[in-house]
Amino acid sequence: MRVLFLGSEESSSTSRHRAEAFRRLGHQVHHLDPLQAFAPRLAGNLGRLHYHTGYRLLRAATAAWLAAALGRESIFDVCWVDGGEMIGAEAARTLKGRCGRVILFNHDDPTGPRDWGRFATLRSAVPEYDLCAVVRPINVAEFQALGAKKVLHVFRTYDEVAHAPPIDGRPVPAAFQSDICFIGANYKGEGRDEFLAGLISRGLDVAIWGDHWERSRHWKRLERHRRGGNLSGKDYVDAIRGAKLCIGFLSKKNRDEHTTRSMEIPFAGGLLFAERTVEHKALYNEGIDAAFWSDGNECYEVATALFADGNLRESLRRSGTRRVKENQCGNENLICRLLNEKCR
């Protein structure tokens, strides 16, 4: 199948992994990256302006760039728009003229309050897509209200190659071993820094990888626990499988019920230790496939109990890995499902 893949392979590892999954499945992929094409205009203060105003000022330029990049003869069986924040209605109509089907997959919250401004251009194009795939049940009705032809709720994904533990079972380097870890950024207003500082103050040895932690008012308490910046590749996998427990935070402002960590942690061979939600409980059996908590006190109590029972931790870890594979939440699973979905 000839696939036009529209997404940022450079700035988004999740998008890059999905493009690679298309290739692994044997599809002929032609990749276009609007964020890279407009990189000079998306830098610095001008870039922040475009981001917060939903790329409205770049809609005509993006549509013209897309038409020129495709030329007159380019015909594809399907176009997969990964993210789609810069693709407006005119650009989407150009895609429809060159592709048998046009599919949007967005794992953010483009109809939610946190990034409402950022996704203005995407929302304008929703009626043009043959199929829109979203990761929150609440997004389904919101996309339908925008005029979407068909909306499908799906879960986020792990990547079958990028997040796989090593086949040879090599030991985890000491630098990536920990009792309990969190891998991710500190976002203002989410309370992640306060939560982890609370665990540390109660004696837990938390390992933190990610960006923006130095901005926290709790930085003095967190500083010695921060192991480094954002992780990717085998370092990311090693940090997951090297931890006894891997914390999975949600973004409340993004209306999360699960995240990519919810899939990547158990697939990579870690023990998912996340906030208890309806979707987490649908994905995993609590106390069998994963461990959940509702607040800092319960998080500390459950963690302490699990540290004392290595056999239970190992059982949860192994069962979680089996369950996430059974749930078929890989990139290849997602692609096959959406390509096989009837759009009309």
Secondary structure, 3 states (H helix, E strand, C coil): CEEEEECCCCCCHHHHHHHHHHHHCCCEEEEECHHHHCHHHHCHHHHHHHHHCCCHHHHHHHHHHHHHHHCCCCCEEEEEEECCCCCCHHHHHHHHHHEEEEEEECCCCCCCCCCCCCCHHHHHHHHHCCEEEECCHHHHHHHHHCCCCCEEECCCCECCCCCCCCCCCCCCCHHHCEEEEEECCCCCCCCHHHHHHHHHHCCCCEEEECCCHHHCCCHHHHHHHEEECCCCHHHHHHHHHCEEEEEECCCCCCCCCCCHHHHHHHHHCCCEEEECCHHHHHHCCECCCEEEECCHHHHHHHHHHHHCCHHHHHHHHHHHHHHHHHCCCEHHHHHHHHHHCCCC
